[in-house]
Amino acid sequence: MAMFFSSLYIHIPFCLKKCNYCSFYSINWNQGIESLYLKLILKEMELTKEFSHLLETLYIGGGTPSCLSIESLEKLFVSLRENFKTKNDIEFSIEINPATVDKEKLNLMRSYGINRLSIGVQSLNDRELSFLGRIHSSDDALKTVDLAVNEGFDNISIDLIYGIPGQILKSWKTTLNKLVTRDIQHISCYELSIDRHTKIAKELDSGNFSLPPEEETVAMYEFATEFLESRGFKKYEISNFAQPGFQCRHNINYWSAVPYLGIGPSAHSFIDRKRFHNPSNLFSYAEHLIDGKPAWINDYTVDKTEELKERVFLGLRMKDGVILTNPCIIEMLGSPEYKNLISISGNRVRLTDKGMILSNEIFARVLLHIENCPACKQE
């Protein structure tokens, strides 16, 4: 495989407690498992370093990367520095959760070049945090943000969730109002997604709670868009708002089909038009690496139809939209049923703000159209 990548993702699978809504691969942290993981991740770096160009973005996610010990974090950072060369202006991000970092950890992160923090706040309402299964309080979240600012981080992103059972528009407004008074540069607003394998899904099926009415959830998204843009945050993707110059370059690379490598259990990769991932189990991941080869499974090449579907799906997520040359798709999206949902200027197709609210329905229709249209497959 002639493969090179310029974006690197490292998956840290540990959590002190799994959140009720989380469907990502994670396991409960303990020192023994952490030690095993570090040996494996360092081995995979050795096996894949030869394929990297100068890294433009590096993202450490999870799980909860910030629950690693100081010693393990430093081993990880040293290995990254030894194995991968980076551009001078690299965007180097790490996810942290409130109540799992202190001044010492933040100073270590800065000393090894981390220049962007993604903080999993989710809400500043303690009842909502408890429902989600978060281990921090609203006070913990604000203290973590303030600590990061005080330690010199000037590219801070906050993750939030709306559409939480029991959440009302007033509570959502309060969370956003409190956060924009802090020195933060990026806010991600995600509607609560119910994955069938999560604790929340089981509770919902049992009738123990219900989701907010659709009109309430839509009102939360519309308020976030209007309010954040009035405070200088520009929406550049369906769920993401940034101050000028602080868009997440790593995620933009994902949406733009830039080659990337994922390291760690369950991490996904896209290189040379091939998609593959590591086993979603720490011990299966370990078994693969024993043979001295990367733990890649389900290796498949993206064909032209799949490539077109991904370009439309991922491109339309972004505020700037996507360039399309296939007249069949442009004709479909220019039909009266998409009036006020789609904006077309020449070959550039964008979702309007209203279209972003209905994005999942629009994506489903477009992808089905591409799948069943012979003309689309000829692009």
C-alpha positions in Angstrom: 0.0 0.0 0.0 1.5 3.3 -1.1 0.3 5.2 2.0 1.0 8.5 3.6 -0.9 10.6 6.1 -0.7 14.1 7.5 -3.2 13.9 10.3 -2.9 11.5 13.2 -5.4 10.4 15.8 -4.5 8.6 19.1 -7.3 6.8 20.9 -7.1 6.6 24.7 -9.8 4.1 25.7 -9.9 4.7 29.4 -12.7 6.4 31.5 -13.1 6.6 35.2 -16.8 6.0 34.5 -18.6 5.4 31.2 -21.2 8.0 30.5 -24.8 6.9 30.0 -25.0 8.1 26.4 -21.5 7.1 25.2 -21.2 4.5 22.4 -17.4 4.9 21.8 -15.1 2.2 22.7 -13.9 2.7 26.3 -13.0 0.6 29.4 -12.7 1.4 33.1 -9.3 2.7 34.0 -6.8 0.9 36.3 -3.1 1.2 36.6 -2.3 -2.3 35.2 -4.4 -1.8 32.1 -2.9 1.6 31.6 0.6 0.1 31.6 -0.4 -2.6 29.0 -2.0 0.0 26.8 1.1 2.2 26.8 3.3 -0.6 25.7 0.9 -1.4 22.8 0.5 2.2 21.7 4.2 2.8 21.6 4.6 -0.4 19.5 2.0 0.7 17.0 3.8 4.1 16.6 7.0 2.3 15.8 5.2 0.2 13.2 3.5 3.2 11.4 5.9 6.1 11.7 7.4 5.4 8.2 4.1 6.2 6.5 3.7 9.8 7.8 4.4 13.0 6.1 5.0 16.1 8.3 2.0 16.0 10.5 -0.4 19.0 10.1 -2.8 17.9 12.9 -2.5 15.6 15.8 -5.5 14.7 18.0 -5.5 12.7 21.2 -9.1 11.6 22.0 -11.0 9.0 23.9 -12.2 7.9 26.3 -10.6 10.3 28.7 -7.0 11.0 27.8 -6.7 13.3 30.8 -7.2 10.4 33.2 -3.8 9.0 32.3 -1.1 9.5 34.9 1.6 12.1 34.5 4.2 9.4 33.8 2.1 7.8 31.1 1.2 11.1 29.5 4.9 12.0 29.3 5.8 8.6 27.8 3.1 9.1 25.2 4.3 12.6 24.3 8.0 11.6 24.2 7.1 8.7 21.8 5.1 11.0 19.5 8.0 13.4 19.4 10.5 10.6 18.6 8.4 8.9 15.9 6.6 11.6 14.0 7.8 14.9 12.5 5.4 17.8 12.6 4.9 21.1 10.9 5.8 24.2 12.8 2.2 25.3 12.8 0.8 21.9 13.8 -2.6 21.9 15.5 -2.0 19.5 18.5 -5.3 18.8 20.4 -6.1 16.7 23.4 -9.5 16.0 25.0 -9.8 16.6 28.7 -12.6 16.1 31.1 -13.2 18.4 34.1 -11.9 17.0 37.4 -9.3 14.9 35.7 -6.6 17.5 35.1 -4.6 19.8 37.4 -2.0 22.5 36.9 0.8 19.9 36.7 -0.9 17.9 33.8 -1.7 21.1 31.9 1.9 22.3 32.2 3.1 19.0 30.9 0.8 19.2 28.0 1.9 22.7 27.0 5.6 21.7 27.4 5.2 19.0 24.8 3.5 21.3 22.3 -0.2 20.7 22.9 -1.8 23.9 21.8 -5.5 23.1 21.7 -7.8 21.7 24.4 -11.2 20.1 23.9 -13.0 20.1 27.2 -16.0 17.8 27.7 -18.3 20.1 29.6 -21.6 18.9 28.0 -23.8 21.0 30.4 -23.6 23.5 33.2 -26.7 22.1 34.8 -25.9 19.6 37.5 -29.2 17.7 37.0 -28.4 17.3 33.3 -24.8 16.2 34.1 -26.1 13.6 36.5 -28.6 12.2 33.9 -25.8 12.0 31.4 -23.6 10.1 33.9 -20.8 12.7 34.0 -18.6 12.6 37.0 -18.0 16.3 37.2 -20.2 19.2 38.4 -20.9 22.5 36.7 -18.5 24.2 39.2 -15.8 21.6 38.2 -16.3 22.4 34.6 -15.9 26.2 35.0 -12.9 25.8 37.3 -11.2 23.6 34.6 -11.9 26.1 31.9 -10.5 28.9 34.1 -7.4 26.8 35.0 -6.7 26.1 31.4 -6.9 29.8 30.5 -4.7 30.7 33.5 -2.1 28.2 32.4 -1.8 29.9 29.0 -3.9 27.9 26.7 -5.4 30.2 24.1 -7.2 27.7 21.9 -9.9 26.1 24.0 -12.9 24.2 22.6 -16.0 23.2 24.7 -18.2 20.2 23.9 -21.9 20.7 24.8 -25.0 18.4 24.4 -28.6 19.6 23.9 -31.8 17.7 23.6 -31.2 16.1 27.0 -34.4 14.6 28.6 -35.7 17.2 31.1 -33.7 20.0 29.5 -35.6 23.1 28.6 -34.6 26.1 26.5 -33.9 28.3 29.6 -31.3 25.8 30.9 -29.6 25.7 27.5 -29.5 29.5 27.3 -27.9 29.6 30.8 -25.2 27.2 29.9 -24.3 29.1 26.8 -24.4 32.5 28.6 -22.0 31.3 31.3 -19.5 29.9 28.8 -19.2 32.9 26.4 -18.0 35.0 29.4 -14.9 32.8 29.5 -11.9 33.1 27.2 -12.8 30.2 24.9 -12.5 30.1 21.1 -14.6 27.1 19.9 -17.9 25.5 21.0 -19.4 22.3 19.6 -23.1 21.8 20.1 -24.2 18.2 19.6 -27.8 17.0 19.8 -28.1 14.0 22.1 -27.8 10.9 20.0 -29.4 7.7 21.3 -27.3 4.7 20.4 -29.1 1.4 21.0 -26.1 -0.1 23.0 -26.1 2.6 25.6 -27.6 2.8 29.1 -29.8 5.7 28.0 -31.3 3.7 25.2 -32.3 1.0 27.6 -33.9 3.5 29.9 -35.7 5.1 27.0 -37.1 1.8 25.8 -38.3 1.1 29.3 -40.3 4.3 29.3 -38.4 5.8 32.3 -38.1 9.1 30.5 -38.8 10.8 27.2 -36.8 13.1 24.9 -37.7 16.8 24.7 -40.3 17.7 22.0 -38.8 18.2 18.6 -39.8 21.8 18.5 -37.9 22.4 21.8 -34.7 20.7 20.4 -35.0 22.8 17.2 -35.4 25.9 19.3 -32.2 25.1 21.2 -30.2 24.7 18.0 -31.6 27.9 16.5 -30.8 29.8 19.7 -27.2 28.5 19.8 -26.7 29.6 16.1 -28.1 33.1 16.6 -26.6 33.6 20.1 -23.1 32.3 19.4 -22.8 34.2 16.1 -23.8 37.4 17.9 -20.8 36.7 20.2 -18.3 36.3 17.4 -18.5 32.5 16.9 -19.1 31.6 13.3 -20.8 28.3 12.4 -18.5 26.5 10.0 -20.1 23.0 10.3 -23.5 21.8 11.4 -22.5 21.4 15.1 -19.3 23.6 15.3 -18.8 27.3 16.0 -15.5 29.1 16.2 -14.0 32.5 16.6 -12.1 33.6 13.4 -9.1 31.4 12.8 -10.0 28.8 15.5 -11.8 26.2 13.4 -10.7 22.6 14.2 -8.3 21.8 11.4 -8.2 18.2 12.4 -11.9 17.7 11.9 -11.9 19.8 8.7 -9.3 17.3 7.4 -11.7 14.4 8.1 -14.6 16.2 6.3 -12.3 17.0 3.4 -11.1 13.4 2.9 -7.5 14.3 3.8 -5.6 11.0 4.6 -5.4 10.3 8.3 -4.2 7.5 10.6 -5.8 6.3 13.8 -3.7 4.6 16.5 -5.1 2.6 19.4 -8.0 0.2 19.9 -11.0 1.0 17.7 -9.2 3.9 15.9 -10.2 4.4 12.3 -8.0 5.3 9.3 -8.4 6.6 5.7 -5.3 6.4 3.5 -4.9 5.9 -0.2 -8.7 5.6 -0.7 -8.7 2.7 1.8 -10.6 2.6 5.1 -9.6 0.3 7.9 -9.6 0.3 11.7 -8.1 -1.4 14.7 -10.1 -4.0 16.8 -12.5 -2.5 19.3 -11.1 -4.5 22.1 -7.8 -3.9 23.9 -6.9 -7.6 24.0 -7.7 -8.3 20.4 -5.7 -5.2 19.5 -2.8 -6.7 21.5 -3.0 -10.0 19.8 -2.7 -8.4 16.4 0.4 -6.3 17.4 2.2 -9.4 18.7 3.0 -10.4 15.1 4.9 -7.1 14.6 2.3 -5.7 12.1 -0.3 -3.0 12.4 -3.6 -4.2 13.9 -5.7 -3.1 10.8 -8.9 -5.0 10.0 -11.7 -4.6 7.5 -9.4 -3.0 4.9 -11.5 -1.9 1.9 -11.1 0.5 -1.0 -13.6 3.3 -1.4 -15.1 3.0 -4.9 -16.3 5.9 -7.0 -19.9 5.6 -5.8 -18.9 5.5 -2.2 -16.4 8.3 -2.7 -19.2 10.5 -4.2 -21.5 9.7 -1.4 -18.9 10.6 1.2 -18.0 13.8 -0.6 -21.6 15.0 -0.6 -22.3 13.8 3.0 -19.2 15.2 4.5 -19.0 18.4 2.3 -22.6 19.4 3.0 -21.9 19.3 6.8 -19.6 22.4 6.4 -21.0 25.9 6.1 -19.1 26.5 2.9 -20.7 23.4 1.3 -19.2 21.3 -1.4 -18.3 21.7 -5.1 -20.4 19.3 -7.2 -20.0 18.8 -11.0 -22.6 16.1 -11.4 -25.6 17.8 -13.0 -27.9 14.9 -11.8 -27.3 15.7 -8.1 -27.4 19.5 -8.6 -30.7 19.1 -10.4 -32.1 17.0 -7.6 -31.0 19.4 -4.9 -32.3 22.4 -6.9 -35.8 21.0 -7.0 -38.7 22.9 -5.3 -38.8 20.4 -2.3 -35.4 21.7 -1.2 -36.3 25.4 -1.4 -35.0 27.2 1.7 -33.0 24.1 2.6 -30.3 24.1 -0.1 -28.4 27.0 -1.6 -26.8 26.5 -5.0 -24.4 29.0 -6.6 -22.8 27.6 -9.7 -21.4 24.2 -8.7 -21.2 25.1 -5.0 -24.0 23.5 -3.0 -24.7 24.5 0.7 -27.2 23.7 3.3 -29.0 26.7 4.7 -29.4 27.1 8.4 -32.9 25.6 8.1 -31.4 22.8 6.0 -28.8 22.1 8.7 -31.7 21.4 11.1 -33.1 18.8 8.7 -29.6 17.6 7.6 -30.1 13.9 8.5 -33.2 13.6 6.4 -31.5 15.5 3.4 -28.4 13.3 3.6 -30.5 10.1 3.6 -32.4 11.2 0.5 -29.3 12.3 -1.4 -27.3 9.1 -0.6 -30.3 7.0 -1.7 -30.5 9.0 -4.9 -26.8 8.4 -5.6 -27.1 4.7 -4.9 -30.0 4.3 -7.3 -29.0 6.8 -10.1 -26.8 5.4 -12.9 -25.9 8.9 -14.0 -24.5 9.8 -10.6 -22.2 6.8 -10.7 -20.6 8.0 -13.9 -19.0 11.0 -12.3 
